Amino acid sequence: MSDSADLERRYRRLLACYPRAFRLEHEQEMLAVLMAGADEGQQRPRLGESANLIKHAVWMRLGLSRGGIMINERTFPIKVDRPSRTLMTAFGASRKAPHVTMSSSTVDVRMGWAFQATIPREAVASARPLNRGELRGPFRLSVLRGVNYWRGTALVNGAGTGLVEITLDRPKWVRLGPLRAPMRRLIVSAEDQSGLVAELNPSTQRSPGSDDPTP
Amino acid sequence: MQEATFLILTALAAGSQHGYGIIIDVQAISAGRVELKAGTLYAALDRLRADKLIEVDREEIVDSRLRRYYRLTPAGGELLADEAARLQANARVAMSRLKPTGGVVT
């Protein structure tokens, strides 16, 4: 057997440590990368390379390193009452249920075509439950639903309760329908108000590993 | 955002690249300081893809091997721009505070 075939067989054996779903998605391209980085006549994987593959494979199996197939993200549906759901359906904004999705690096907020924001987690300065009575300016109108924007604050809600105020440490450009606008504060209605606040609060965020460069 | 993630996104900011291309580019961008290993790279790529910060641009078969090219999504570009601005602001403050001592910390 040639050196190259021997090396490939050993790499395949190492890649077998990964979860099956990850292997199906990435094994062929990883193998190409590993073989491209091999020296002429190399027969065995380098020690550091092997350790790195095994480490990530084990982390992935334990759920400590999230890949696309082991999603550790949490999705919080935006609270929508029945009249609002009817209206949103009529305007085509509810093709996909409005939600806030938290990953290790981003906070993704979507309400159909009407609102889209991807916020870096480290940009979230604070999050807290908000009472309807604390709303200021035009947001005090209790009938407001859907997407409303005023002076850097976006109100994205389908109900008047379960409100969560998210303050950013810097303005972030977001999509309001066809427009883009800077947002410093976001108020959403969440079905799980306390859960969303706990997940967003910087003090409860998972700190990334010191040697793992995943986001 | 950790440095290697920042460098991977930076590599893709210039255009779509395949895995080995990213490794070489990250090494060049970091002046040889960061050498990504395949396990680290694909854990990061898989996660960035799940976060919709990158996406598959195209696939090619070269010498009977799969090459998958990745590119930044608009959300990935925005995240990288935010992070670059944050690092730049921090660096500016650090440099301005070092000036009075002539750049030497005693």
Chai-1 contact restraints between the chains, C-beta under 6 A:
chainA,res_idxA,chainB,res_idxB,connection_type,confidence,min_distance_angstrom,max_distance_angstrom,comment,restraint_id
A,H26,B,Y42,contact,1.0,0.0,6.0,A-B,restraint_1
A,Q28,B,L66,contact,1.0,0.0,6.0,A-B,restraint_2
A,E29,B,G19,contact,1.0,0.0,6.0,A-B,restraint_3
A,E29,B,L66,contact,1.0,0.0,6.0,A-B,restraint_4
A,E29,B,R68,contact,1.0,0.0,6.0,A-B,restraint_5
A,M30,B,A38,contact,1.0,0.0,6.0,A-B,restraint_6
A,M30,B,Y42,contact,1.0,0.0,6.0,A-B,restraint_7
A,A32,B,R65,contact,1.0,0.0,6.0,A-B,restraint_8
A,A32,B,L66,contact,1.0,0.0,6.0,A-B,restraint_9
A,V33,B,G19,contact,1.0,0.0,6.0,A-B,restraint_10
A,V33,B,Y20,contact,1.0,0.0,6.0,A-B,restraint_11
A,V33,B,A38,contact,1.0,0.0,6.0,A-B,restraint_12
A,L34,B,A38,contact,1.0,0.0,6.0,A-B,restraint_13
A,A36,B,Y20,contact,1.0,0.0,6.0,A-B,restraint_14
A,E49,B,K37,contact,1.0,0.0,6.0,A-B,restraint_15
A,N52,B,K37,contact,1.0,0.0,6.0,A-B,restraint_16
A,N52,B,G39,contact,1.0,0.0,6.0,A-B,restraint_17
A,L53,B,G39,contact,1.0,0.0,6.0,A-B,restraint_18
A,H56,B,G39,contact,1.0,0.0,6.0,A-B,restraint_19
A,H56,B,A43,contact,1.0,0.0,6.0,A-B,restraint_20
A,S65,B,A43,contact,1.0,0.0,6.0,A-B,restraint_21
A,R66,B,R47,contact,1.0,0.0,6.0,A-B,restraint_22
A,G67,B,D46,contact,1.0,0.0,6.0,A-B,restraint_23
A,G68,B,D46,contact,1.0,0.0,6.0,A-B,restraint_24
A,G68,B,R49,contact,1.0,0.0,6.0,A-B,restraint_25
A,G68,B,A50,contact,1.0,0.0,6.0,A-B,restraint_26
A,S103,B,D51,contact,1.0,0.0,6.0,A-B,restraint_27
A,S105,B,D51,contact,1.0,0.0,6.0,A-B,restraint_28
A,T106,B,D51,contact,1.0,0.0,6.0,A-B,restraint_29
A,T118,B,A75,contact,1.0,0.0,6.0,A-B,restraint_30
A,P120,B,L79,contact,1.0,0.0,6.0,A-B,restraint_31
A,P120,B,D82,contact,1.0,0.0,6.0,A-B,restraint_32
A,P208,B,Q2,contact,1.0,0.0,6.0,A-B,restraint_33
A,P213,B,Q2,contact,1.0,0.0,6.0,A-B,restraint_34
A,P213,B,A4,contact,1.0,0.0,6.0,A-B,restraint_35
A,P213,B,T5,contact,1.0,0.0,6.0,A-B,restraint_36
A,P213,B,T40,contact,1.0,0.0,6.0,A-B,restraint_37
A,P213,B,A44,contact,1.0,0.0,6.0,A-B,restraint_38
A,T214,B,A43,contact,1.0,0.0,6.0,A-B,restraint_39
A,T214,B,A44,contact,1.0,0.0,6.0,A-B,restraint_40
A,T214,B,R47,contact,1.0,0.0,6.0,A-B,restraint_41
A,P215,B,M1,contact,1.0,0.0,6.0,A-B,restraint_42
A,P215,B,T5,contact,1.0,0.0,6.0,A-B,restraint_43
